[in-house]
Every structure is written in structure tokens, then in C-alpha cells.
Amino acid sequence: MTLKTDWYKKTGIRRQVFAIFAVITGIIMTVSLIGIMGINRVAEDINSLYYNRLLPAVEMANLTEKLYENRLFLEEYLYLDNPFMQKDILEKIEKNHKSIDSIASKYAESHLVEEENRFLVNYRKEIFKYKQLESEIVKLFATDAESARTLFSTEASEEFKKIIEPIHRITDVQLKIGEKLRKESIQEANAIRLALYLTMGVVIMAMIVTGTWLGFVYMMQ
């Protein structure tokens, strides 16, 4: 009878210990799953920050550089008297225009917010006007170089500023959204870190309580 009672006691202890460790394991698995989901969200935020903000920002900087480069090319063209060099400059301008249009089209296909779409529409409207002025200056230069230079430094100069303005606005929006994504990523990373610390604390406390309880049980036998 005593052996049977001892067997039941030991079996009951084993079941309780198993239940405790099962709970601990469940807590660890749950928090680990939450941590993995959080890490995946952080990874998505980082990808979004790179592909939808950082990369487009670099592309827009490249676009701006080519716009200024074309402006300088056109100015150089207006003060040359060598037809071969003038032809070479016009080819460079046309090549840059193709790159500029390609960058703008690629940017339009990325994930844009309402503000970015609005500024991009303004940019495309102004770049169309500027290209027309650019062609007019080149044609006018063949018959009246001085008038072409005047048009370049007045109306075309003002129109060029209107092109650059929406690009600057787009850059501001990119920085604002990028900063928001960065803060969200930091908050999620902090939440994951806190969850892991709490899990470690719960596991350590559970192990201490379990060890103390087992010691007490065996001492009472």
C-alpha cells in the first residue's frame, strides 16, 4: 500500500513538473513567434525604406544633376561657333533627356503618396514647357544668337526654376516618410527586445519557483 501511494505521489509530481515545463515551453514558443513576426515587419519596413524612399531619392538626385547638366550644356552651346562641337552638345542634351524621362517614369511606378503624385504631375508639366523653350532657343540661335541668349537667361531661366521646385518638394516628402518608417522600425525593434527580456524573466522565475517547489516536495516526503 505504501509503495502504491508513493508511486501515485511520484506520478503526480511528474505530471505537475511536466505541466509547468509545458507552460514555460508554450510561453517561449508564443513569444518567439511574436518575435519572428516582429522581425518580419521590421524587415518589410527596411525594404520599403530602401526601395520606396532611399533608392528613389538617389534617382531623383541623379535626375536633378542631369537637368543642371543640360542647362550648362545649352549655355555652352550658345557661346560656341564650332558646328561640330555644337552638334556634340545637342546629342549630349538629348541623351540626358532620355535618361531624365526614364528616371521620372521609373519613379512614377514606385509607391507614391498623394503629395508625391501631385508634385510629379507639376514637374512633368513644367519639363514639357522647358523642352519647348529649349528647342525654341536652339532654332533661334541659328538666326539671332543674341536673342537666343536673352531667352535662355530670362524666360528659360524662370521656367527651369519651376522644374526644380517640385523635385525639391518631392525630396522633402521622401525625407518625411523615410523618417516615419525609421521611427516605426525602431519602435518595433524595441517591442521585440522588451518581449524577449520579459520571456527570459518569466522563464528564470518559473525555473526558480519550480526548483524551490520540487525541493519542498521532496523534503516533505
N, C-alpha and C positions, 0 to 999 in steps of 0.2 A: 504493500500500500504506500509505503514511504517512497519507494522507487518510482511508483506511478505518479505520485504527487510532484516529486522532483522533476520528473520528465515533463509534466504539464507546465510547471513553473519555467523550466528552461525553454520550452516551446513558446510560451507566452512572451518571454523576454526576447527571444529571437524575432518573433513577429513584430514586437514593438520597435526593436532596433531596425528591422527591415523597413517598417513604415516610416521611421524617422529619416533613414537614408534615402528612401524613395521620395519623400517630400523635398529633401535637400537637392536630390538629383533633378526633380521637377522644376525647382526654383532656378537651378543653374541652367537647365535647358531653355526655360522660358526667357530668362534674361539674355542668354546667348542668342536666341532667335531675335529678340528685340534689338540686340546689338548689331546683328548681321543686317537686319532691315535698315537700321540707322546708318550703318556704314554704306549700304547701297544707296541710300538717299544722299549722303554726302558725296559719294562718287558721281551721282547724277548731277548734283549741283556744280561740282568741279567741271564735269564735261560741258554743262550748259555755260558755265563761266568762260570756258576756253573757246568752244565752237560758236556760241552766240554772242559773246561780248569781246573777248580778247582778240580772237582771230579777225572778226570784222573791224575792230578798232585799228589793227595793224593794216588791214586792207584799205581802210578809209584814209589812213595816214599816207599810204602809197599813192592813192588817188589824188590827194591834195598836192603831194610832191610833183606828180606829173602835170597837174594843172598849172602850177607855178613854172614848171619847166617849159611848158608850151608858151606861156606868157613871155618868158625870156627869149625863147626861140623866135617868136613873132617880132619882138623888139629888135633882135639881131638882124632878122630878115629885112626890116625897114631901113637899115643903115648899111646894107651891102649893095655893091654894084657888080658882083660876080654872079652871073646866071647859074653856074654850076653849083655854087655854094648855096644860093637861094633855093634851088631845086632840092638839094640835100636837106635843107632845113624844113621845107614843106613836107618832105617824106617823113622826117622825124616827128613833126607835129601830127601827121596823120596816124603814124604808128602809136603815138601816145594816146590819141583819141580812141583808138580801138581798145587799148588797154583800159582806159578810163571807163568806157562803156561796158566792158566786160566785168570790171570790178563792181560797178554800180548794179549791174544785173545780178551778179552773184550775191551781193549784199541784200538785194531785194528778196532773194529766195530764202534768206535766213529768217530766224524767229524775230520778228519786229513787233514792237509795241506801237500803239496808236500814234504817239508823238514822232517816233522814227519814221513811220509811213508818211506822215504829214510833211516832215522836213525833206524826205526823199522826193516826194512829188514836187515840192518847191525847187529843189536842186535840179531836177530833170527839166523843169520849165525854164529855169534860168540858163542852164547849159545849152539848151536849144537856141535861145536868143543869142548867147555869146558866140556860138558857132556861126550863126548867120552874120554877125558883126565881123568875125574873123575872116570869113570868106569875102565880105564886102571890102575889108581893108586890103586884102591881097589883090583883089581886082582893081581897086582904086589906085594902088601903088604903081600899077603899070602906066597910068596916065597922069597921076598927080601925087607924087611922093609926099609932098608936104601936107596935103590934105589927109592922106592916109595916116601919117604920123600923128596928126592932130586928132583924128578919130580914135586912134589907138590910145592916146593919153587922156582922152576925155570920156566919151560915151562908153567905149570898150572897157576902160578902167573902172567906171562905175558899175558896169554890168558884171565885171569879174568879181567885185566885192560882193555882189548879190549871190554869186555862185558859192563863194567861200562861207558865207554866213550860215546857210542851212547845214553845211558839213560840220561847222563848229557846234551847232546845236545838237546834231546827231551824236557827236563825240561826248557832249555833256550828258546826254541821256544814257549813253553806254556806260559812262563812269558811275552815274547814279544807280543804275540797275546792277552793275557789277559789284558795287559796294553793298547793295542789299543782299545779293547772293552770297557774298563773302561772310556777312554777319549771320545769315541763316545757316551756313555751313559750320561756322564756329559754334553757334548755339546747339546744333545737332550733335557736334562732336563733344561738347561739354555734357550734354544729356547722356550720351553713351558712356562717357567716363564716369559720371555720377552713378549710373545704373550698375556698372561693373564694380565700383567701390562698395556700393550697398550690398551687392551679391556676395562679395568677399567677406564683408562684415557679418552678413546673415549666416554664411557657411561656417565661419570661425566660431560664432556664438553657438550655432547648433552643435558643432563638434564638441565644444566645451561643456555644454549642457548635457549632451548625450554621454560623454565620458564621465561626468560627475554622477549622472543618474545610474549608469551601469555600476560604477564603484559603490554607490549607496546600496543598490540592489544586492550585489554580491556580499557586501558586508552584513546585510540583514539576514542572509541565508544561514 
